Amino acid sequence: MSGPAAGTAAAATTTDVVCLGESMVTFLPSQPGRLADVPSFGRGIGGAESNVACALAAAGHRAAWVGRVGADGFGDHLVETIASYGVDTSAVRRDPARPTGVYFRTATDRGTDTHEVAYYRAGSAASAMSPENVPYEALFAGRVLHLSGITAALSPDCLALLRELTAPRPGRPLVSFDVNHRPHLWRGCAEDASVLLELARRADLVFVGEDEAEEAWGIVGAEAIRAALPEPSVLVVKRGGAGATVFASELRPGPRGAEAAGTAAPGASTDTVSAATSATSADTTCPATSADTATPADTVTPVPALRVDVVAAVGAGDAFAAGFLSATLRGLPVRDRARHGHLMAAAVLTVPGDLTDPPSRDRADRLVALDEAAWGRLRLAPGWTAADRAPEEVRTP
């Protein structure tokens, strides 16, 4: 089932974020145009959760990625590339009977009618992840466990796994959930909307786009989304070019962590889950909870987006989540968490692929500290992360 739990308690004190999900080899076009017309492709990697892990590691955090890949060359490439960012891949499982997923995409924005993606992931190694074959001691070894709705769509076993990981239980780390609604993955399943809503309501920190909330749930507007998702301590509603609105409450509205009724996760030792809970409770945004069901008033923080000269609008949501999580781990105020999310997203938006080096922490902190007027004047273009100062950057406090 899962590996031995020995040494897990020590790991819990050294891992900030554990991300679970499918990563694939992605083939990026050499030029714009239809897939039928592109003459060649460059190889990269892509996967919502591994993207978050790579961005967090590049930002100086201790991140781990847990997944399942084929015992093939593409699997080798994925594990080696993700590890090269400084991500711990020791808990990745290899499947000798199933292949590593791959996909091809065009260079256009995912939100446009001309965007094409050809996935070859049906029956992939990752789709075989289940509650019976994942290493729980690794999944519960961090301060935060980051998941997404993409995994739930891969197979019934993957959905069962996400339900297991988001279930209230003693020692559960803070659960971060990115809705990531992908309609093409849910074809033939009429329950995608209810499943994603169920999983989001069981998480502590949720990321969701206004557009995907409307598409999946028929809910329009940030306040209405919060009304549908009252349980998460922190809800981040991404509003595209308008920025993000963060709803934050002091207490979770129900038992989820160390005081929750129930048993520990399969394969996780008592020491493991206690250590994870202790680390999580240090975060003042989502503290460990009791069975108290009070729902305090939210603090609502709108944070405008930046102006960015976009190269490719792929991977920006993952980068935003990484930036927000990074600032959360550092205990920064809510506004600054969202601004760090915007900066991480801007770094990815100005390159062709899903991953890039983020700005240095000092540089990012300096930009985050700008007043509202200076923040609004920023315009970030390709190469901005390597430049000393953006042309519009003014004196910071």
C-alpha positions in Angstrom: 0.0 0.0 0.0 2.2 2.8 1.2 5.8 2.9 2.2 7.1 2.7 5.8 6.3 5.6 8.1 9.7 5.6 9.8 11.3 9.0 9.6 8.2 10.7 8.5 7.9 12.9 11.6 11.3 14.4 10.8 10.2 14.9 7.2 7.2 16.9 8.4 9.4 19.5 9.8 11.4 20.0 6.6 8.7 20.0 3.9 6.6 23.1 3.3 4.3 22.0 0.5 3.4 18.5 -0.9 1.7 18.6 -4.3 -0.1 15.5 -5.7 -1.3 15.2 -9.3 -0.5 14.2 -12.9 2.5 15.7 -14.7 2.9 15.2 -18.4 5.4 15.8 -21.1 4.2 18.7 -23.2 5.1 19.5 -26.7 5.2 23.2 -27.5 4.8 24.5 -31.1 7.8 26.0 -32.9 5.5 28.6 -34.4 1.9 29.9 -34.1 -0.9 28.1 -36.1 -3.0 25.1 -36.1 -1.6 21.8 -34.8 -2.0 20.5 -38.3 0.3 23.2 -39.6 3.0 23.3 -36.9 6.2 21.6 -38.4 7.9 20.8 -35.1 7.6 21.0 -31.3 9.9 21.5 -28.4 9.6 19.3 -25.4 8.7 20.6 -22.0 6.7 19.5 -19.0 3.3 20.4 -17.7 1.0 19.6 -14.8 -0.9 21.9 -12.5 0.4 20.4 -9.3 4.0 19.8 -10.4 4.1 23.4 -11.8 3.2 24.6 -8.3 5.9 22.5 -6.7 8.5 23.7 -9.2 7.6 27.3 -8.7 7.7 27.0 -4.9 11.0 25.3 -5.0 12.4 27.9 -7.3 11.2 30.5 -4.8 13.2 28.9 -2.0 10.6 26.6 -0.4 10.9 23.0 0.4 8.4 21.4 -2.0 7.7 17.8 -2.9 5.7 16.3 -5.8 3.9 13.0 -5.5 2.6 11.4 -8.7 2.7 8.3 -10.8 4.5 8.0 -14.2 5.3 5.2 -16.6 8.5 3.2 -16.5 9.5 4.9 -19.8 11.7 7.6 -21.2 9.0 10.3 -20.8 8.6 9.3 -17.1 12.4 9.6 -16.7 12.3 13.1 -18.3 9.5 14.3 -16.0 11.1 13.1 -12.8 14.5 14.4 -13.7 13.2 17.8 -14.9 11.0 18.4 -11.8 13.8 17.4 -9.5 16.1 19.8 -11.3 14.0 22.7 -9.9 14.8 21.4 -6.4 11.6 19.5 -5.9 11.7 16.3 -3.8 10.5 13.5 -6.2 11.4 10.6 -4.0 7.8 9.5 -3.5 6.9 9.4 -7.2 5.8 5.9 -8.2 6.7 4.2 -11.5 4.1 2.0 -13.3 5.5 -0.7 -15.6 2.1 -1.3 -17.2 0.9 2.2 -18.1 2.5 5.1 -20.0 3.4 8.6 -19.0 0.8 11.1 -20.4 1.8 13.5 -23.1 0.1 16.4 -24.8 0.5 18.8 -27.7 -0.8 22.4 -27.7 -0.9 25.5 -29.9 0.7 28.8 -28.9 -2.6 30.7 -28.5 -4.4 31.5 -25.3 -6.4 28.6 -23.8 -9.4 30.9 -23.5 -9.6 31.6 -27.3 -11.5 29.6 -29.9 -8.3 28.9 -31.8 -6.5 27.2 -29.0 -6.0 23.5 -29.5 -4.8 20.8 -27.1 -4.3 17.2 -28.0 -4.0 15.0 -24.9 -2.7 11.5 -24.9 -3.4 10.7 -21.2 -6.2 8.1 -21.2 -5.0 5.1 -19.3 -1.9 6.9 -18.2 0.1 5.9 -15.1 -1.3 8.8 -13.2 -4.9 7.8 -13.8 -4.2 4.6 -11.8 -3.5 6.6 -8.6 -5.9 5.4 -5.9 -6.3 5.3 -2.1 -4.6 1.9 -2.1 -1.4 2.8 -3.9 -0.2 6.3 -2.8 2.4 7.0 -0.1 0.3 8.6 2.6 3.4 9.2 4.8 4.8 11.4 2.1 1.5 13.2 1.4 1.0 14.1 5.0 4.6 15.1 5.6 4.3 18.8 4.8 2.7 21.9 6.2 0.4 22.2 3.2 -1.0 19.5 0.8 -1.9 21.0 -2.6 -4.4 19.3 -4.8 -6.5 20.2 -7.8 -9.7 19.2 -9.5 -7.8 17.9 -12.5 -6.8 14.8 -10.6 -10.4 14.1 -9.7 -11.3 14.0 -13.4 -8.7 11.4 -14.3 -10.5 8.3 -13.1 -12.9 7.0 -10.5 -9.9 5.8 -8.4 -8.4 9.3 -8.6 -11.6 10.8 -7.4 -11.8 8.3 -4.5 -8.2 9.4 -3.6 -9.1 13.1 -3.5 -12.1 12.3 -1.4 -9.8 10.4 1.0 -7.3 13.2 1.2 -9.8 16.0 1.7 -11.8 14.1 4.4 -11.7 15.6 7.9 -9.2 13.6 10.0 -6.7 14.0 12.8 -3.4 15.4 11.6 -4.5 16.5 8.2 -2.3 19.2 6.9 -3.7 22.4 5.6 -5.4 21.4 2.3 -5.0 23.8 -0.7 -7.4 23.1 -3.6 -7.3 24.7 -7.0 -10.7 23.9 -8.7 -9.1 23.8 -12.2 -12.3 22.9 -14.0 -11.3 21.2 -17.3 -14.6 20.3 -19.1 -12.9 18.0 -21.7 -11.7 15.7 -18.9 -15.2 15.3 -17.5 -16.8 14.3 -20.8 -19.3 11.5 -20.1 -19.6 12.5 -16.5 -22.5 14.6 -15.4 -21.3 15.0 -11.9 -18.2 17.3 -12.5 -19.9 20.4 -11.0 -21.1 18.7 -7.9 -17.8 16.8 -7.4 -15.7 20.0 -7.7 -18.0 21.8 -5.3 -17.8 19.0 -2.8 -14.0 18.8 -2.8 -13.7 22.6 -2.6 -15.9 22.8 0.4 -13.7 20.3 2.2 -10.5 22.3 1.7 -8.9 25.0 3.8 -7.7 27.2 1.0 -9.4 27.3 -2.4 -8.5 28.9 -5.7 -11.2 29.3 -8.3 -11.6 31.5 -11.4 -14.8 33.5 -11.8 -15.1 32.1 -15.3 -14.8 28.5 -14.2 -17.3 29.0 -11.4 -19.8 30.3 -13.9 -19.1 27.5 -16.3 -19.1 24.7 -13.7 -21.7 25.9 -11.2 -23.6 28.7 -12.9 -22.5 31.1 -10.2 -21.7 34.7 -11.2 -19.6 37.0 -9.1 -17.2 36.7 -6.2 -19.7 37.2 -3.4 -22.0 34.5 -4.9 -19.0 32.1 -5.1 -18.2 32.7 -1.5 -21.8 32.1 -0.5 -21.5 28.7 -2.3 -18.2 28.0 -0.6 -18.5 29.2 3.0 -16.3 26.5 4.5 -12.8 27.2 3.4 -10.9 29.6 5.7 -9.5 31.3 2.6 -11.1 31.6 -0.8 -9.3 33.2 -3.6 -11.5 34.2 -6.5 -9.4 34.9 -9.6 -11.0 37.6 -11.9 -8.7 37.6 -14.9 -7.6 41.1 -15.8 -9.5 42.5 -12.9 -7.3 40.8 -10.4 -8.3 38.6 -7.5 -10.7 38.9 -4.5 -9.6 37.1 -1.3 -12.1 36.1 1.3 -10.5 35.2 4.6 -12.0 34.1 7.9 -10.2 33.5 11.2 -11.8 30.1 11.9 -12.7 27.2 9.8 -16.5 26.5 10.0 -16.2 22.9 11.1 -13.9 20.1 12.3 -11.2 19.3 9.8 -7.8 18.9 11.4 -6.3 17.5 14.6 -9.5 17.7 16.6 -11.7 16.2 14.0 -13.4 12.9 14.7 -12.2 10.0 12.8 -9.0 8.1 12.2 -5.6 8.8 10.8 -5.0 8.5 7.0 -4.1 4.9 5.9 -0.4 4.4 6.2 0.2 7.5 8.2 1.7 7.2 11.7 0.3 9.1 14.7 3.6 11.0 15.0 3.4 11.9 11.3 0.0 13.5 11.5 0.7 15.3 14.8 3.8 16.9 13.3 1.9 18.0 10.2 -0.9 19.5 12.3 1.6 21.4 14.5 3.3 22.9 11.5 0.0 23.9 9.9 -1.4 25.5 13.0 1.6 28.0 13.0 -0.1 29.6 10.0 -2.5 32.3 11.4 -4.7 32.2 8.3 -5.9 28.6 8.7 -5.2 27.5 12.3 -5.9 24.1 13.7 -9.6 23.8 14.5 -12.0 22.3 17.0 -15.6 21.2 16.4 -16.7 24.9 16.8 -19.0 25.6 13.9 -19.0 29.4 14.2 -18.5 31.3 11.0 -16.9 34.7 11.7 -17.2 37.5 9.2 -14.9 37.5 6.3 -12.2 40.0 5.6 -12.6 40.8 1.9 -9.5 42.0 0.0 -9.6 42.9 -3.7 -6.2 43.0 -5.3 -5.8 44.4 -8.8 -3.9 42.5 -11.4 -0.8 43.8 -13.2 -0.5 44.9 -16.8 1.5 42.2 -18.6 2.8 41.8 -22.1 1.6 38.2 -22.5 3.6 35.7 -24.5 1.5 32.6 -23.6 -1.4 32.4 -21.2 -0.6 28.9 -20.0 0.4 28.0 -16.4 -0.4 31.4 -15.0 -3.0 30.0 -12.6 -0.6 27.5 -11.2 2.0 30.2 -10.8 -0.5 32.5 -9.0 -1.3 29.6 -6.6 2.5 29.1 -6.0 3.0 32.8 -5.3 0.0 33.0 -2.9 1.2 29.8 -1.1 4.7 31.1 -0.8 3.6 34.3 0.8 1.2 32.4 3.1 4.1 30.2 4.3 5.9 33.4 5.1 3.0 34.7 7.1 2.5 37.8 4.9 -0.8 39.8 4.9 -3.5 38.8 2.6 -3.0 41.6 0.1 0.7 40.8 -0.2 -0.1 37.1 -0.7 -2.3 38.0 -3.7 0.3 40.4 -5.1 3.0 37.7 -4.9 0.5 35.5 -6.8 0.2 38.1 -9.5 3.9 38.5 -9.8 4.5 34.8 -10.1 1.8 34.6 -12.7 3.4 37.6 -14.6 6.7 35.7 -14.7 5.0 32.7 -16.5 2.9 34.8 -18.7 6.0 36.4 -20.3 7.6 33.1 -21.4 6.4 30.4 -23.8 6.2 27.4 -21.4 4.5 26.6 -18.1 7.6 27.2 -16.0 10.2 29.9 -15.5 12.5 31.3 -12.8 10.5 33.7 -10.6 11.8 37.1 -9.6 14.2 37.1 -6.7 12.5 37.3 -3.3 14.0 40.8 -2.6 12.8 42.0 -6.0 9.3 40.6 -5.5 9.0 42.0 -2.0 10.0 45.4 -3.3 7.3 45.3 -5.9 4.7 44.0 -3.5 5.5 47.0 -1.2 4.6 49.5 -3.9 1.6 51.8 -3.1 -1.6 51.4 -5.0 -0.8 54.0 -7.6 2.7 52.6 -8.3 1.4 49.1 -8.5 -1.2 50.2 -11.0 1.5 51.8 -13.2 3.6 48.6 -13.4 3.8 47.0 -16.8 5.8 43.8 -17.0 7.3 42.6 -20.3 9.3 39.5 -21.3 12.6 39.5 -19.4 11.3 41.5 -16.5 12.4 39.0 -13.9 16.0 39.4 -14.9 15.9 43.2 -15.0 17.0 45.2 -12.0 13.9 47.4 -12.1 10.9 47.7 -14.3 10.7 51.1 -16.1 7.5 52.0 -14.3 8.8 50.9 -10.8 9.1 53.9 -8.5 10.6 54.3 -5.0 9.3 51.7 -2.6 9.0 52.2 1.2 
